[in-house]
Amino acid sequence: MFQSINTSVERSLIGLLLVAGLALRVYFLIATPYHEPARIGALSAYNDEPAHVAYTLHILETGKLPSAGEPITRSLTAVRPTFENFQSPLYYMIHSGVCRSIKATTERDVMLTGRVLSLLCMVGIVWTAHTITRQLRTNGGNWIVMLTVLTLSGVFVRFSTQSGNEAMAWLLSGLVMLTVLRLDERANARPLYAMAILFVLGVYTKLSLLILLPVIALAIYESGKALPRVAWMATVFILIGVSPLMIYNIAVFGSAIPLAIGFGAPIWRWPTFDTVLYLVRSSLFPWSELWRSWIGVLLMSPALICISWLTVRAMVRRTASWSLALLLSAAAAYLWLNLRYDQAEGRYLFVAWPAAVPVLASTQINAPVVFMTVAVFTLPYLLFVI
């Protein structure tokens, strides 16, 4: 049990983490440049953001979804890049609806509105993570460590302050996993229907939520033992629900999963050591313009050691089957992507973030571990000031 820190200290830590997380996000939401060339040694624009904004602007101006665009290798520096045009449309429809309702029509206003939407999605992610930890009946230390990751992790900070569909996809991933957990304690159809609806919404937000399919299949199989009719209905709903998007993608982009529209023609390749290195660095500190060779290694290594230690501890203990299925599915999808494209960003694995909750729940966490986790996830931010 987490008895070495009393309740008041727990509350203080949680409050400090929430304040620190919000302060970081407000800063990056305002200070991060937009659609500018990278500046080595200084906070720079994220090159995907203009393409996400261009997608929303297209809907605002034409009332239609964009057609096939140029891949990132050709349109990265365009006035309105089109390499995100293959993305599922739900986020952009919501973004454009919000912009229209508040009369945000200029590119900068649309961009800022998108950043605020991502921040709101992050609030939802924190709530979802807290609900999952309560569902798993974890102790206070597990929740504080999870909250540390959510509030201080550079990937969560960066992509909850950028205009794009990443944060909304992460939120829906968490909500799907929450409904999966609730299937175990409710002998009725409601969580199964909710899971099916949220999964379809997730796929319409970002195709990477397809990595949840093994967990969905496992949940439907287990539920089918008690509720076979409902399980079949959920399966049919999912198949019917995602079919229009797949048909649309084939008709417009030539493929059900049209990654070539965004990344260019695939070239089969073996991931190299540089791929692994980029994965590690971008998972811990995604601002590549600020990496400082050996200084960066020193500041990121404690977080890497902490994560590795927690992972090894979880591997030697029993963890949830859905968590293992989600982790393996995410790893397989990441490997498949990098066998075909040079796309090693660690954020592609973060759609599986709910799997971290039972990993933490399988490990006894005490006060020193909590304070160590807070410290090691704070260290990389020193790269902004040294």
Secondary structure, DSSP 8 states (H G I E B T S, - for coil): ---SS-HHHHHHHHHHHHHHHHHHHHHHHHHS--S----TTS----TTHHHHHHHHHHHHHHSS-------HHHHTTSSS--TTTTS-SHHHHHHHHHHHHTT--SHHHHHHHHHHHHHHHHHHHHHHHHHHHHHTT--HHHHHHHHHHHHH-HHHHHHTSSSSSHHHHHHHHHHHHHHHHHTTT--SSHHHHHHHHHHHHHHHH-GGGGGGHHHHHHHHHHHHTT-HHHHHHHHHHHHHHHHHHHHHHHHHHSSSS-HHHHH-S-------HHHHHHHHHHHH---GGG--HHHHHHHHHHHHHHHHHHHHHHHTS---HHHHHHHHHHHHHHHHHHHHS----GGGGGGGGGGHHHHHHTS---HHHHHHHHHHHHGGGGGGT-
